Amino acid sequence: MSTHEDKYLNYLLNKDQKGIKAIYDEFLPKVEAILKGIGCSKDNAWEVFQESLIVILSKARKPDFELSSSFYTYLVSVSKFKYYNLSKKKYNKELTIEEHNTLRSADDIEADFHQLERYRLYKSKMSKLSPGCRQVLELFFDQNSLKNIAQRLNLSSENAAKQKKHQCQKKLIALIKGDASFKGLL
Amino acid sequence: MKITEDNKYELIDDYISGKMDMQASDLFESILQSNEKLSIEVSLIRELHEFQEFSTQESDLKSTLNQIRKNDKPKGHLLKFLVLFLIAAGLLYMFLKTLSQDTDRSNNAIAMVEPLEIVTKDGSTFKDLRVMQDLYNSEQYKSAYPYILSYLQSNPGDLDVILAEGISLMKMQKFSDAHNVYLQIEGLNPRVKKYKWYMAVNYIEQGQNEKAKTILNEIRSEQSYNYINVSSLLETLK
């Protein structure tokens, strides 16, 4: 990936407000024009633009990720895919052959959107756990040791933290796997 | 290695965090290969470790974007001023329109030039792929043109890049050459009728509105590429 294109990914990764504003100013009007050309409203275009940047952010976090096209080209591909998907969901509209042909790397992008949907599913299921369980798991997923978790949550021992983490993790995984949408997102 | 409901998550955690010794890890991996359910759980737990950090980053990005958008919207008195300005501009436009029919009517159509998306198709065989894309996407058509020709020598059937050749020629005001490129695409009988839109735009650029209208009407009846914008474009061509 060239340093020129790196800069946009770094803006997203580093929460660089000036940089994100530059992305907004430079690319939103262009993406909006393209999406309007395929029937998208202005409000939906904004939603699609936001979601596409979030997908690119989730991709950019992976250490092996490399942009194989310019940032703009990638953003347009992701946005088009998101729009077609949104139309399908909202209006039950199937892709025409023409629309299909404009989505060249759809498989990859579909996997990225699925991952984002899974993340959101995890978040919603976490919120269904008791506050105690949420705390233990948040600390655990944040790479805290069981000893540290026990100290921070005033649990009697490392073993108690281990037991609690085990119960909560099991509950969370059952909630996720029990959701009707989970299988479709794999 | 015996995996039970009681020790499963402990083993998965040890495997993911790298606490498992190499021998146990190899054994665990061989079990994963034949146990799809377990394999899904390992991926799920791995993602659970990732999603939390991502969740914070996502919220930050969303709030930054929403803040930018909020600041970008005109407010209060500025909005009133803008409305008055737009009314005045509209009246001026209508006045000028009656004086002259030479208004540039094609700007909207030209704005619909899409970026090239050829990366996944070509892989890495064409070394200047990125240069070509970036020049074309930044509307430097004259500079992109030689790269496009060079690419087409090794990929003569890539319809999108042939189309980009036509668009570049059109932008360089070589309308007749551009038209021939669009005819070449038509001859290849593609299922995607994108070239038709640009053929119409090419006619508009030359002031041949009647020919453009014929093609635009075809696009509308076939509901092919950009048909949604045909009506508004036809309106400007009256």
Interface residues (C-beta under 8 A of the other chain):
Chain A: S2 L12 L13 K15 Q17 I20 K21 Y24 A33 I34 K36 G37 I38 G39 W46 Q50 L53 I54 L57 S58 R61 S68 S69 S70 Y72 T73 V76 S77 T96 I97 E98 N101 T102 R104 S105 D108 Q115 R118 Y119 Y122 K123 L137 E138 F141 D142 Q143 H166 Q169 K170 L172 I173 I176 K177 L186
Chain B: Y9 E10 I40 E41 L44 I45 E47 L48 H49 E50 F51 Q52 E53 F54 S55 Q57 E58 D60 L61 K62 T64 L65 I68 R69 D72 A111 M112 E114 P115 L116 E117 I118 V119 T120 K121 R130 Q133 D134 N137 R191 V192 K193 K194 Q223 S224 Y225 N226 I228 N229
